[in-house]
Amino acid sequence: MPTFTDPFNQMTPKRTMTKRELVRALRADIAAEEDATSLYEAHVDATNDPLAKKVLQDIANEERVHVGELQRLISILLEDEDDWLAHGTAEVDEMAAEVAAEAGEA
């Protein structure tokens, strides 16, 4: 299993994290949740056992919930986080509209 960068090397710090360190740790937590989701979904795709598929997909979906929880916490901690996320969403929406328009021209 991969190891993610942890500001305290998975040890309880001798001090409280700054907000910046906490957000960085939360982003690492999100990366770990995304990695776990990918791993469980790869297992789903690699088996024909219906029960294993059901359980593993349920676990993968729980990891996705964790991503949402962690991202929401970051959004609360950082006043500008939602603005940056909205900016990225708008950029992709613009590109999607361009691609749709190009497909309509073909």
ZADODO-164163 format. One record per atom (N, C-alpha, C): y, x negated, z; atom name; residue number from 1. Coordinates in nm, 3 decimals, always signed. Layout:
// residues N
pt Y Y X X Z Z atome CA num NUM
...
END
This chain:
// residues 106
pt Y -0.118 X -0.084 Z +0.000 atome N num 1
pt Y +0.000 X +0.000 Z +0.000 atome CA num 1
pt Y +0.124 X -0.089 Z +0.000 atome C num 1
pt Y +0.227 X -0.045 Z -0.073 atome N num 2
pt Y +0.349 X -0.124 Z -0.077 atome CA num 2
pt Y +0.424 X -0.117 Z +0.056 atome C num 2
pt Y +0.497 X -0.220 Z +0.083 atome N num 3
pt Y +0.582 X -0.225 Z +0.201 atome CA num 3
pt Y +0.726 X -0.215 Z +0.155 atome C num 3
pt Y +0.802 X -0.128 Z +0.219 atome N num 4
pt Y +0.941 X -0.109 Z +0.181 atome CA num 4
pt Y +1.031 X -0.191 Z +0.272 atome C num 4
pt Y +1.145 X -0.227 Z +0.218 atome N num 5
pt Y +1.242 X -0.303 Z +0.295 atome CA num 5
pt Y +1.286 X -0.219 Z +0.414 atome C num 5
pt Y +1.278 X -0.277 Z +0.529 atome N num 6
pt Y +1.317 X -0.209 Z +0.653 atome CA num 6
pt Y +1.414 X -0.299 Z +0.725 atome C num 6
pt Y +1.533 X -0.247 Z +0.760 atome N num 7
pt Y +1.632 X -0.334 Z +0.823 atome CA num 7
pt Y +1.584 X -0.396 Z +0.954 atome C num 7
pt Y +1.481 X -0.338 Z +1.015 atome N num 8
pt Y +1.432 X -0.391 Z +1.142 atome CA num 8
pt Y +1.285 X -0.428 Z +1.135 atome C num 8
pt Y +1.233 X -0.446 Z +1.012 atome N num 9
pt Y +1.096 X -0.491 Z +0.994 atome CA num 9
pt Y +0.996 X -0.409 Z +1.075 atome C num 9
pt Y +1.016 X -0.278 Z +1.075 atome N num 10
pt Y +0.929 X -0.181 Z +1.142 atome CA num 10
pt Y +0.919 X -0.204 Z +1.292 atome C num 10
pt Y +1.019 X -0.266 Z +1.349 atome N num 11
pt Y +1.022 X -0.286 Z +1.494 atome CA num 11
pt Y +1.142 X -0.209 Z +1.549 atome C num 11
pt Y +1.129 X -0.160 Z +1.669 atome N num 12
pt Y +1.242 X -0.094 Z +1.733 atome CA num 12
pt Y +1.349 X -0.198 Z +1.760 atome C num 12
pt Y +1.471 X -0.170 Z +1.713 atome N num 13
pt Y +1.577 X -0.269 Z +1.731 atome CA num 13
pt Y +1.620 X -0.281 Z +1.877 atome C num 13
pt Y +1.679 X -0.394 Z +1.909 atome N num 14
pt Y +1.731 X -0.415 Z +2.045 atome CA num 14
pt Y +1.871 X -0.357 Z +2.057 atome C num 14
pt Y +1.915 X -0.292 Z +1.950 atome N num 15
pt Y +2.046 X -0.229 Z +1.949 atome CA num 15
pt Y +2.038 X -0.103 Z +1.864 atome C num 15
pt Y +2.138 X -0.021 Z +1.875 atome N num 16
pt Y +2.145 X +0.099 Z +1.794 atome CA num 16
pt Y +2.194 X +0.062 Z +1.654 atome C num 16
pt Y +2.137 X +0.125 Z +1.554 atome N num 17
pt Y +2.180 X +0.100 Z +1.417 atome CA num 17
pt Y +2.321 X +0.153 Z +1.395 atome C num 17
pt Y +2.393 X +0.085 Z +1.310 atome N num 18
pt Y +2.522 X +0.140 Z +1.266 atome CA num 18
pt Y +2.491 X +0.254 Z +1.169 atome C num 18
pt Y +2.591 X +0.335 Z +1.138 atome N num 19
pt Y +2.570 X +0.444 Z +1.043 atome CA num 19
pt Y +2.525 X +0.389 Z +0.908 atome C num 19
pt Y +2.586 X +0.278 Z +0.867 atome N num 20
pt Y +2.549 X +0.216 Z +0.739 atome CA num 20
pt Y +2.402 X +0.172 Z +0.741 atome C num 20
pt Y +2.357 X +0.113 Z +0.849 atome N num 21
pt Y +2.217 X +0.071 Z +0.860 atome CA num 21
pt Y +2.124 X +0.192 Z +0.863 atome C num 21
pt Y +2.166 X +0.296 Z +0.933 atome N num 22
pt Y +2.085 X +0.417 Z +0.939 atome CA num 22
pt Y +2.068 X +0.479 Z +0.802 atome C num 22
pt Y +2.176 X +0.489 Z +0.726 atome N num 23
pt Y +2.168 X +0.546 Z +0.591 atome CA num 23
pt Y +2.079 X +0.460 Z +0.503 atome C num 23
pt Y +2.092 X +0.329 Z +0.514 atome N num 24
pt Y +2.005 X +0.240 Z +0.436 atome CA num 24
pt Y +1.858 X +0.262 Z +0.475 atome C num 24
pt Y +1.831 X +0.277 Z +0.603 atome N num 25
pt Y +1.694 X +0.304 Z +0.649 atome CA num 25
pt Y +1.645 X +0.439 Z +0.596 atome C num 25
pt Y +1.731 X +0.539 Z +0.596 atome N num 26
pt Y +1.694 X +0.671 Z +0.544 atome CA num 26
pt Y +1.664 X +0.664 Z +0.395 atome C num 26
pt Y +1.741 X +0.584 Z +0.321 atome N num 27
pt Y +1.714 X +0.568 Z +0.178 atome CA num 27
pt Y +1.577 X +0.500 Z +0.157 atome C num 27
pt Y +1.544 X +0.406 Z +0.242 atome N num 28
pt Y +1.411 X +0.343 Z +0.235 atome CA num 28
pt Y +1.303 X +0.445 Z +0.269 atome C num 28
pt Y +1.333 X +0.533 Z +0.364 atome N num 29
pt Y +1.238 X +0.640 Z +0.398 atome CA num 29
pt Y +1.215 X +0.731 Z +0.278 atome C num 29
pt Y +1.322 X +0.765 Z +0.206 atome N num 30
pt Y +1.309 X +0.847 Z +0.087 atome CA num 30
pt Y +1.221 X +0.778 Z -0.016 atome C num 30
pt Y +1.243 X +0.649 Z -0.036 atome N num 31
pt Y +1.160 X +0.574 Z -0.131 atome CA num 31
pt Y +1.013 X +0.579 Z -0.090 atome C num 31
pt Y +0.986 X +0.569 Z +0.038 atome N num 32
pt Y +0.848 X +0.574 Z +0.086 atome CA num 32
pt Y +0.787 X +0.712 Z +0.062 atome C num 32
pt Y +0.865 X +0.817 Z +0.084 atome N num 33
pt Y +0.817 X +0.953 Z +0.060 atome CA num 33
pt Y +0.789 X +0.975 Z -0.089 atome C num 33
pt Y +0.877 X +0.924 Z -0.175 atome N num 34
pt Y +0.856 X +0.937 Z -0.320 atome CA num 34
pt Y +0.730 X +0.861 Z -0.362 atome C num 34
pt Y +0.711 X +0.743 Z -0.305 atome N num 35
pt Y +0.592 X +0.665 Z -0.337 atome CA num 35
pt Y +0.466 X +0.739 Z -0.294 atome C num 35
pt Y +0.470 X +0.799 Z -0.176 atome N num 36
pt Y +0.354 X +0.874 Z -0.127 atome CA num 36
pt Y +0.327 X +0.994 Z -0.217 atome C num 36
pt Y +0.434 X +1.063 Z -0.259 atome N num 37
pt Y +0.417 X +1.177 Z -0.350 atome CA num 37
pt Y +0.346 X +1.133 Z -0.477 atome C num 37
pt Y +0.392 X +1.025 Z -0.534 atome N num 38
pt Y +0.332 X +0.973 Z -0.657 atome CA num 38
pt Y +0.185 X +0.937 Z -0.636 atome C num 38
pt Y +0.155 X +0.875 Z -0.525 atome N num 39
pt Y +0.018 X +0.836 Z -0.495 atome CA num 39
pt Y -0.073 X +0.958 Z -0.483 atome C num 39
pt Y -0.030 X +1.058 Z -0.404 atome N num 40
pt Y -0.113 X +1.178 Z -0.387 atome CA num 40
pt Y -0.132 X +1.251 Z -0.519 atome C num 40
pt Y -0.027 X +1.259 Z -0.601 atome N num 41
pt Y -0.039 X +1.328 Z -0.729 atome CA num 41
pt Y -0.129 X +1.251 Z -0.825 atome C num 41
pt Y -0.128 X +1.119 Z -0.815 atome N num 42
pt Y -0.221 X +1.040 Z -0.896 atome CA num 42
pt Y -0.365 X +1.071 Z -0.855 atome C num 42
pt Y -0.388 X +1.090 Z -0.726 atome N num 43
pt Y -0.522 X +1.125 Z -0.679 atome CA num 43
pt Y -0.562 X +1.264 Z -0.728 atome C num 43
pt Y -0.466 X +1.357 Z -0.728 atome N num 44
pt Y -0.493 X +1.491 Z -0.782 atome CA num 44
pt Y -0.540 X +1.480 Z -0.927 atome C num 44
pt Y -0.467 X +1.400 Z -1.004 atome N num 45
pt Y -0.500 X +1.385 Z -1.146 atome CA num 45
pt Y -0.631 X +1.311 Z -1.168 atome C num 45
pt Y -0.677 X +1.238 Z -1.069 atome N num 46
pt Y -0.796 X +1.154 Z -1.086 atome CA num 46
pt Y -0.925 X +1.218 Z -1.036 atome C num 46
pt Y -0.917 X +1.344 Z -0.990 atome N num 47
pt Y -1.038 X +1.409 Z -0.942 atome CA num 47
pt Y -1.054 X +1.546 Z -1.004 atome C num 47
pt Y -1.177 X +1.592 Z -1.008 atome N num 48
pt Y -1.207 X +1.728 Z -1.054 atome CA num 48
pt Y -1.245 X +1.818 Z -0.939 atome C num 48
pt Y -1.247 X +1.764 Z -0.818 atome N num 49
pt Y -1.286 X +1.843 Z -0.702 atome CA num 49
pt Y -1.174 X +1.941 Z -0.666 atome C num 49
pt Y -1.197 X +2.071 Z -0.673 atome N num 50
pt Y -1.091 X +2.170 Z -0.651 atome CA num 50
pt Y -1.029 X +2.164 Z -0.511 atome C num 50
pt Y -1.112 X +2.142 Z -0.409 atome N num 51
pt Y -1.057 X +2.135 Z -0.273 atome CA num 51
pt Y -0.971 X +2.012 Z -0.257 atome C num 51
pt Y -1.019 X +1.898 Z -0.304 atome N num 52
pt Y -0.940 X +1.775 Z -0.295 atome CA num 52
pt Y -0.808 X +1.791 Z -0.369 atome C num 52
pt Y -0.811 X +1.851 Z -0.488 atome N num 53
pt Y -0.689 X +1.873 Z -0.565 atome CA num 53
pt Y -0.590 X +1.959 Z -0.484 atome C num 53
pt Y -0.640 X +2.067 Z -0.427 atome N num 54
pt Y -0.554 X +2.159 Z -0.351 atome CA num 54
pt Y -0.492 X +2.091 Z -0.229 atome C num 54
pt Y -0.573 X +2.021 Z -0.152 atome N num 55
pt Y -0.523 X +1.953 Z -0.031 atome CA num 55
pt Y -0.425 X +1.843 Z -0.067 atome C num 55
pt Y -0.460 X +1.761 Z -0.164 atome N num 56
pt Y -0.373 X +1.649 Z -0.202 atome CA num 56
pt Y -0.241 X +1.697 Z -0.260 atome C num 56
pt Y -0.243 X +1.805 Z -0.339 atome N num 57
pt Y -0.117 X +1.856 Z -0.394 atome CA num 57
pt Y -0.031 X +1.916 Z -0.283 atome C num 57
pt Y -0.094 X +1.980 Z -0.186 atome N num 58
pt Y -0.020 X +2.033 Z -0.071 atome CA num 58
pt Y +0.047 X +1.921 Z +0.006 atome C num 58
pt Y -0.024 X +1.811 Z +0.027 atome N num 59
pt Y +0.034 X +1.696 Z +0.097 atome CA num 59
pt Y +0.148 X +1.637 Z +0.015 atome C num 59
pt Y +0.129 X +1.625 Z -0.116 atome N num 60
pt Y +0.236 X +1.573 Z -0.202 atome CA num 60
pt Y +0.360 X +1.661 Z -0.193 atome C num 60
pt Y +0.341 X +1.791 Z -0.191 atome N num 61
pt Y +0.454 X +1.882 Z -0.180 atome CA num 61
pt Y +0.525 X +1.869 Z -0.045 atome C num 61
pt Y +0.449 X +1.844 Z +0.061 atome N num 62
pt Y +0.510 X +1.821 Z +0.191 atome CA num 62
pt Y +0.599 X +1.696 Z +0.188 atome C num 62
pt Y +0.555 X +1.594 Z +0.117 atome N num 63
pt Y +0.637 X +1.473 Z +0.104 atome CA num 63
pt Y +0.768 X +1.505 Z +0.033 atome C num 63
pt Y +0.763 X +1.594 Z -0.066 atome N num 64
pt Y +0.884 X +1.635 Z -0.137 atome CA num 64
pt Y +0.980 X +1.707 Z -0.043 atome C num 64
pt Y +0.925 X +1.786 Z +0.049 atome N num 65
pt Y +1.009 X +1.852 Z +0.150 atome CA num 65
pt Y +1.077 X +1.746 Z +0.236 atome C num 65
pt Y +1.003 X +1.643 Z +0.273 atome N num 66
pt Y +1.061 X +1.536 Z +0.354 atome CA num 66
pt Y +1.177 X +1.469 Z +0.282 atome C num 66
pt Y +1.162 X +1.450 Z +0.150 atome N num 67
pt Y +1.272 X +1.392 Z +0.072 atome CA num 67
pt Y +1.397 X +1.478 Z +0.085 atome C num 67
pt Y +1.379 X +1.608 Z +0.073 atome N num 68
pt Y +1.492 X +1.700 Z +0.086 atome CA num 68
pt Y +1.556 X +1.693 Z +0.224 atome C num 68
pt Y +1.474 X +1.683 Z +0.327 atome N num 69
pt Y +1.527 X +1.674 Z +0.464 atome CA num 69
pt Y +1.606 X +1.544 Z +0.482 atome C num 69
pt Y +1.551 X +1.435 Z +0.436 atome N num 70
pt Y +1.618 X +1.306 Z +0.450 atome CA num 70
pt Y +1.748 X +1.302 Z +0.369 atome C num 70
pt Y +1.743 X +1.356 Z +0.246 atome N num 71
pt Y +1.863 X +1.356 Z +0.164 atome CA num 71
pt Y +1.971 X +1.443 Z +0.227 atome C num 71
pt Y +1.932 X +1.556 Z +0.284 atome N num 72
pt Y +2.030 X +1.643 Z +0.350 atome CA num 72
pt Y +2.092 X +1.570 Z +0.469 atome C num 72
pt Y +2.014 X +1.497 Z +0.543 atome N num 73
pt Y +2.067 X +1.421 Z +0.657 atome CA num 73
pt Y +2.168 X +1.317 Z +0.608 atome C num 73
pt Y +2.137 X +1.248 Z +0.500 atome N num 74
pt Y +2.232 X +1.152 Z +0.444 atome CA num 74
pt Y +2.360 X +1.223 Z +0.402 atome C num 74
pt Y +2.346 X +1.340 Z +0.340 atome N num 75
pt Y +2.464 X +1.416 Z +0.298 atome CA num 75
pt Y +2.553 X +1.455 Z +0.416 atome C num 75
pt Y +2.493 X +1.480 Z +0.528 atome N num 76
pt Y +2.570 X +1.513 Z +0.649 atome CA num 76
pt Y +2.638 X +1.387 Z +0.704 atome C num 76
pt Y +2.566 X +1.276 Z +0.702 atome N num 77
pt Y +2.619 X +1.152 Z +0.757 atome CA num 77
pt Y +2.729 X +1.090 Z +0.672 atome C num 77
pt Y +2.720 X +1.107 Z +0.540 atome N num 78
pt Y +2.817 X +1.048 Z +0.448 atome CA num 78
pt Y +2.896 X +1.159 Z +0.379 atome C num 78
pt Y +3.025 X +1.163 Z +0.403 atome N num 79
pt Y +3.109 X +1.270 Z +0.349 atome CA num 79
pt Y +3.110 X +1.274 Z +0.197 atome C num 79
pt Y +3.094 X +1.160 Z +0.130 atome N num 80
pt Y +3.104 X +1.158 Z -0.016 atome CA num 80
pt Y +2.969 X +1.164 Z -0.088 atome C num 80
pt Y +2.859 X +1.173 Z -0.015 atome N num 81
pt Y +2.727 X +1.171 Z -0.078 atome CA num 81
pt Y +2.709 X +1.285 Z -0.178 atome C num 81
pt Y +2.747 X +1.407 Z -0.139 atome N num 82
pt Y +2.729 X +1.520 Z -0.229 atome CA num 82
pt Y +2.815 X +1.506 Z -0.355 atome C num 82
pt Y +2.932 X +1.444 Z -0.341 atome N num 83
pt Y +3.017 X +1.421 Z -0.459 atome CA num 83
pt Y +2.947 X +1.329 Z -0.558 atome C num 83
pt Y +2.885 X +1.221 Z -0.507 atome N num 84
pt Y +2.814 X +1.128 Z -0.595 atome CA num 84
pt Y +2.694 X +1.195 Z -0.660 atome C num 84
pt Y +2.621 X +1.275 Z -0.584 atome N num 85
pt Y +2.506 X +1.346 Z -0.639 atome CA num 85
pt Y +2.550 X +1.447 Z -0.745 atome C num 85
pt Y +2.659 X +1.517 Z -0.720 atome N num 86
pt Y +2.711 X +1.613 Z -0.817 atome CA num 86
pt Y +2.756 X +1.542 Z -0.945 atome C num 86
pt Y +2.814 X +1.425 Z -0.929 atome N num 87
pt Y +2.857 X +1.347 Z -1.045 atome CA num 87
pt Y +2.736 X +1.311 Z -1.132 atome C num 87
pt Y +2.631 X +1.266 Z -1.068 atome N num 88
pt Y +2.509 X +1.232 Z -1.143 atome CA num 88
pt Y +2.449 X +1.354 Z -1.210 atome C num 88
pt Y +2.448 X +1.468 Z -1.141 atome N num 89
pt Y +2.397 X +1.592 Z -1.199 atome CA num 89
pt Y +2.478 X +1.630 Z -1.323 atome C num 89
pt Y +2.610 X +1.621 Z -1.313 atome N num 90
pt Y +2.697 X +1.656 Z -1.426 atome CA num 90
pt Y +2.671 X +1.565 Z -1.546 atome C num 90
pt Y +2.649 X +1.436 Z -1.520 atome N num 91
pt Y +2.621 X +1.343 Z -1.630 atome CA num 91
pt Y +2.493 X +1.381 Z -1.703 atome C num 91
pt Y +2.389 X +1.415 Z -1.628 atome N num 92
pt Y +2.263 X +1.452 Z -1.691 atome CA num 92
pt Y +2.278 X +1.585 Z -1.765 atome C num 92
pt Y +2.350 X +1.681 Z -1.705 atome N num 93
pt Y +2.372 X +1.809 Z -1.772 atome CA num 93
pt Y +2.445 X +1.789 Z -1.905 atome C num 93
pt Y +2.542 X +1.699 Z -1.908 atome N num 94
pt Y +2.615 X +1.670 Z -2.031 atome CA num 94
pt Y +2.521 X +1.610 Z -2.136 atome C num 94
pt Y +2.437 X +1.516 Z -2.096 atome N num 95
pt Y +2.342 X +1.456 Z -2.190 atome CA num 95
pt Y +2.241 X +1.559 Z -2.239 atome C num 95
pt Y +2.196 X +1.647 Z -2.150 atome N num 96
pt Y +2.101 X +1.751 Z -2.189 atome CA num 96
pt Y +2.163 X +1.845 Z -2.291 atome C num 96
pt Y +2.289 X +1.878 Z -2.273 atome N num 97
pt Y +2.359 X +1.964 Z -2.369 atome CA num 97
pt Y +2.370 X +1.895 Z -2.504 atome C num 97
pt Y +2.398 X +1.764 Z -2.503 atome N num 98
pt Y +2.407 X +1.688 Z -2.627 atome CA num 98
pt Y +2.273 X +1.686 Z -2.700 atome C num 98
pt Y +2.166 X +1.663 Z -2.626 atome N num 99
pt Y +2.032 X +1.659 Z -2.686 atome CA num 99
pt Y +1.996 X +1.796 Z -2.742 atome C num 99
pt Y +2.027 X +1.903 Z -2.668 atome N num 100
pt Y +1.998 X +2.039 Z -2.716 atome CA num 100
pt Y +2.077 X +2.069 Z -2.842 atome C num 100
pt Y +2.202 X +2.025 Z -2.845 atome N num 101
pt Y +2.284 X +2.048 Z -2.964 atome CA num 101
pt Y +2.230 X +1.970 Z -3.083 atome C num 101
pt Y +2.187 X +1.847 Z -3.059 atome N num 102
pt Y +2.129 X +1.766 Z -3.167 atome CA num 102
pt Y +1.999 X +1.828 Z -3.218 atome C num 102
pt Y +1.920 X +1.883 Z -3.126 atome N num 103
pt Y +1.793 X +1.947 Z -3.166 atome CA num 103
pt Y +1.821 X +2.072 Z -3.248 atome C num 103
pt Y +1.930 X +2.142 Z -3.217 atome N num 104
pt Y +1.967 X +2.261 Z -3.292 atome CA num 104
pt Y +2.016 X +2.229 Z -3.431 atome C num 104
pt Y +2.068 X +2.108 Z -3.449 atome N num 105
pt Y +2.117 X +2.064 Z -3.579 atome CA num 105
pt Y +2.004 X +2.026 Z -3.672 atome C num 105
pt Y +1.889 X +1.988 Z -3.614 atome N num 106
pt Y +1.778 X +1.937 Z -3.695 atome CA num 106
pt Y +1.710 X +2.045 Z -3.774 atome C num 106
END
